[in-house]
Amino acid sequence: MVGFQVIKSTNTEPDETLIGTSPKGFIEYYNKNIPDTFPVATIKTLNAFKAQYPSLFKEDGQWIIQKHRKKFMDWHASHSD
């Protein structure tokens, strides 16, 4: 039988991907963490996505990386020029 070891994290900082951020903060994180072949995010593309999916932004309009990144990535790949 294999045993499991619990590893305690020494990082006391909150996970930035779970905290709401501004569109600029989302763009900065998103563009820094996508493959080179993916289209980059812009204010224009974020606004278009947000207009199409307003129900994803009920919490105060903030962009939450963990919640919006994958959905935006899928949408943006099919809506880029």
Buried (B, 14 or more C-beta within 10 A) or exposed (E): EEEEEEEEEEEEEEEEEEEBBEBEBBBEBBEEEBEEEBBEBBEEBBEBBBEEEEEBBEEEEBBBBEBBBEEBBEBBEEEEE
